[in-house]
Amino acid sequence: MDIKPKSIKIADLINGYSNDVDTGVKGYGGRLDIRPPYQREFRYDIKQQQAVINTILNEYPLNIMYWSVGEDGNYEMIDGQQRTLSICEFFTHGFNIEDKDRGTLYFSTLTNEEKGKFLNYELTVYFCEGTDKDKLDWFRVINIAGEKLLDQELLNAVYTGPFVTDARRHFSKNGCPAYKLGADFLNGTAIEQAYLATVLKWAARHDGIAKVDDYMAQHQFEPNANKLWAYFVSIITWIRSTFPKYRREMKGLDWGAMFDEFGEGVYDTEALEKQIHDLMEDDEIMKKSGIYRYVLSGDLRDLCFRSFDKKQKREAYERQKGICVHCHKHFELEEMEADHITPWKEGGTTVAENCQMLCRNCNRIKGGK
């Protein structure tokens, strides 16, 4: 890759700036694509944006930016999007800075001297020429030293194409359709690619594909992500119809796996809700989120029960004189594990009277039955 440095004035950078959902983010007289498909979403908070502007007004140096040069003479932003958008949005009154003496300041309320300082500030930009692979490889390298790219952001870069572009429209932007439809059931935030990473994981597994990378590679050049979106909508619709009462324990569960396994079943939603309510009230169950899969599967392994404390274990051990009640051999306390005499499903609770000590081997055999 051929890399050449050049100084670009802010006045030239913001010339023709536009930030449009349909046409994208442009600058430098419309010749610079500030957010090409492999770029991350804008993530600077207000303090970070203000820090960029104060750096410029104090005439301190900003970090180097990287633009790639296209065959048509236009440019793509490889690195520097967050700083570039901070500059452009301040100029267009997207946010303000604070001055301890003058209070809130927008670009229009700066002095003429400050405006001139801002517009004439020179950014150091490295112009990079090479193949698409060169650009993406360079994109990876220069982000190692800066704010680390998230795994999903790197995958978006590697498998850039119409599928990823459309998927990001659905899952990766503030207020995106996925947020409006299913934020209650998803961990993380859309802008940090958590929603997209989750649904891609679900979809890959649904199609029998072990790695998300392979799934994205297979769909890279599809014209849109309609199938992915339809699958997500089906999952959320199933959740809401099967479990109409929302509880915070529903957030972040592996709903994709549950939908694939139980989505074709017919359930009595009122009976499910009563069962869930009773289980939520049960102090023996420690991991309440496991209740949702349990009411569908009936598998006790989906639940996590209260464990006996050290005092209860010691009392049972002394009562048994160190003898395992199954194999009748003697063991040290550290070689034994606590077990419920009467299981939870038969009404047993985690109290001293319901505790017995088994050797590890006997407890494993009992637990596997």
N, C-alpha and C positions, 0 to 999 in steps of 0.2 A: 504494500500500500504506500502511495506517495503522499506525504504529509507536509504542508507548507503553512507557516504562521502568517497571520495578517491582523491588522488593527481595524476594528469596526466601531464607528461611533454609534452611541445609543440612538441618535437622531435617525441614522440610516436603518438601524435594527427595527425601530417602531414604525417606520414608514410603511403604510398599507397594512398595519396590524389588524387582524380579524380573528375572532374566536367564535366559530359557528358549529353547531351540532352536526349539520349536514355537510358543510364544505370543509370542515377541519380548522386547524389553527395555523395561520400564515403570518409572515412578517417579512422584513427586508424587501419592501416593494412587491410583496406577493410571491417572491422567488424562494423563500425559506419555508419549508414544511416543519413547523415547530414540534408537531406531534405525529411522526410517522407511525405505522402500525406496530413496530416493535418497541415503542416508547412506553414508559410507565405513565399512569395517571398523575395529575398534579396533586402533590401531597404536602407541600409546604403549609404550615399553619401561619397565622397572622404575624407572630413574632419572627419567624424565619423570613417572611416576606419583608417585614420592616427592617430586618438586619441587612438584607441585600441593598435596600435603598439608602440606609444610613452609611453603609460601606462606600457607596458611590458618592454621596454628598460630602463625605469626609475625604474623598479622593484616595481611599485605600484600594489596593488591588483585589479584584475578584479572581476566582479560580479560572483557569483556562477552559474555553468551550471548544467543542469539536463539531464541525459540520462536514457532511459528506457531499461530494460534488457529483451531480448526475450528468448523464450524457447530454441532456437537453440544456445544460447550463444552470439548472436550478439546484437547490440545496435541501438536504435533510438534516435535522438536528440529531446528532448522535449522543452528545452529552451537553448539558447546560439548560435543559428545558425548564427546570424549577426556577433558576435564576432569570431566564429570559421572560417567562410568564410573570414573574414578580415585577420586573422592569416595565413590561407592557401594561400590566393591570394597574400599576401605580399611575402611569401616564394617562390612562383612560378613567381614572378615578375609581378603580375597583377596590381600593383600600387607602388608608391614610397612615401617616407616621405621627409620632408624638414628640413634641419638643418641650423640655421642662420649663421654658420661659414663655413660649408662644402657644402651647397647647396642641390641639389637633391641626395637622397640616396635610392638605392635599396638594397635588402638583400645581393646581391653579393658584394656590395661596402661597407658594414659594416666592421668594424675591426674584427679580430678574437675574440677579447674579447666580442664585441657586439653580434656576431653570437652565441657564447657560452651562453651568457646571455639570448638570445632569445630562443634558442633550449632547454635550461635547465629550463626555466621558468615553474613553476608548477601551473597548473590550478586546482581549486577546483571543482570537479564534484560530484554531488549526483546521485548515481545509484538507480533507482526506479524499483521495481518489483511489478506487479499487473496485473489486467485484462485490456482489451482495454478501458473499461469504466473508470477504475481508472486513466489510463494515460490521457485520454481526460479531465476528471474532474480536474486533477492536472494541465494540460496544461492551463485550464481556470484560475485557482487560481493563479498560479505564474505569469501570464501575467497581473493581476490586478495592481500589484505594479510597473511593468515596462511600456514600451510603449504600450498603450492600443491597443488591437486587434480591427480591424475594424469588423463591424457586419458580413460582408460577409466572412471574415477570420474565424470567429467563426462558421459560418454555414458550411464552408468547413471542419472544424475540426470535427464537430458533425456528418456530413453526408459523411465522407470520404469513398471512394470506387472508382471503375473504372469510374463511371460517372463523379465525381468531378475531378479526375485525368485528364481525357481526356478534360473536359470542361476548365480546367485551361490551358491546352496546347493551346487551341484555343483563350482564352480570357484574360489570366492573366500574360503573360510574355512580357518583352520588345520586340518589333518588332513582336508580335504574329500575326497570320492571321487576327484577328479582327481589329487590329490596321491598318494593311495594307489595309484592305477593307473598313473600316467604321469609322476611327478616326475622320473624318470631321463632323460626325453626333452624336458623343458621348461625353459626359462630363467626366471629370476626366481622370485618367490614368489606363492603364491595370494592372500595377504592384501593384496598390493599390486596385485592385479588382472592380473598378468602372464599367468596361465593363461587367464583369461577372454578377455583381449585376443587371445591367440594363437589360441584355438579359434574365436573369432568371425571373425578374419581368414581362417582356413582355410575356414570354412563359407561365408562370403560369396563367396570366390573359387570354391568348389565349385559354388555356385548361379549363377555368372556375374554377381555383383553387385560393382561396382567399389569401393564404399565401405562400410565397416562400419556407418556411420551409417544408410545406406539399408537394410541388412540388419536392423538392430535396429528400425528404424521399421516394416518389413514384418511383423515377428514380435512387436511390442510387446504386443499384447493377446491373444496365444495363451495358453491356460491353463497351459502349462508349457514347459520346455525339453527335453522328452524326445527330440525329433529331433536337437537339437544334441548331447546326451549320447550318443546312439546312434552318431552320426557319429564322435565322439571315441573311443568304445570300439572302433569298427571300425578306426580308424587305429592305435591302440595294439596291438590284437590282431594286425594285419598286421605291424607292426614286430617284435613278439616272435616271431612264427612265421617270418618271413623272415630275421631276423638274431638267432638265439637266443643268441649270445654277446654280452654287453654290453661296450661299451668307452666310455670317457668322451667320446670324439669324437662319440658319438651324441647327446649332450645339446644341445638348442637348434637342431637342424636343422629345415629346413622340411619336416617329415614330411607335412603336409597336401598339399603340392604333389606329393611323391613318391607318396603313396597314390593321389591322383587320376590320376596319369600311369601308374603301374606296378602299381597294386593288383590289377588283373585278371589279371596275368601269373602263369605257373606257373614256379617257380624251383627249381633243385637247391640246397637250402640248404647242403649239405656243400661243393659246388663253390664257392658264393658265399663261404663262410667261408674256404676255402683261398685264394681269390683275394684276399680282404680281408687275410688274414694276410700274404701275400706283399707286398702293396702297403704295408701298415703298416711292413714291414721295409725298404722301398725308401727310401734316403736322398735320392733325387732329388725325392720328393714332399714338398712343404713343408706343404701344407694337408691334413692327414690326414682331416679331416671330409668333404672332397669325395669321398673314396673310395666312400662309401655310394651316392651318386647315380651315380657313374661305373660301378660294377659292374652297375647296372641299365640305364644309358643307353649305355655305351660311348663317350661323348662326352668327348674329352680336355679340353675346355673346363671340365669339372667338376673338373679337377685343377689344382694350382698347383705348378710345378716350381722347382727351385733356379735361381737366376739367376747369370750370370757376374759375377765381381767386377771392380773397376776395373783391376786388374793384368792379368787375363786379356783384358779388352777391349783394353787398350793394346797387349798383345803381338800379338794378332790384327790390330789396325789397322796396326801397324808392319810385320808380316809381309806384309800385302796392299798396303803402301805407300799406304793410304787409298783403294784402289780397291774399289768394291762388286763382289762376285764374280758378281752377277747381271746388272746393267746395264753394268758395266765403266766406270762414271764415277767421278771423284774427288770425295770429300766430306771435310769436317772431321769429326773424331772425334765431336763433339757432334751431328752430323747423321746418325749411324749407330747401329744397334742390333745387339746380339749375338744370334747364332742358333746352334742346335745343327746341326752338319754331319750327324751321324747322329742321327735323332730318338730320343726316349726309347723309343718303342714298338718300335724296332728295336735296342734295347740301348745307345743313346747315353747318355753321362753328361756331367755338367757339369765337364769338365776342359779345360785350355788347348788340348790337341790337338784337341778337338772343337768349338772355337769359331771362328766366322767372322763377319765384320762385313758387314751389309747396310745400304743406305740405308733410310730409314724407309719409303719407298713400296714398295720391293721386299720388305721384311720384312712389310708389311701384306698384300701380294698373296700371298706365300707362306703366311702364317698363315691366310688365308681359304680356302685350297684344302683 
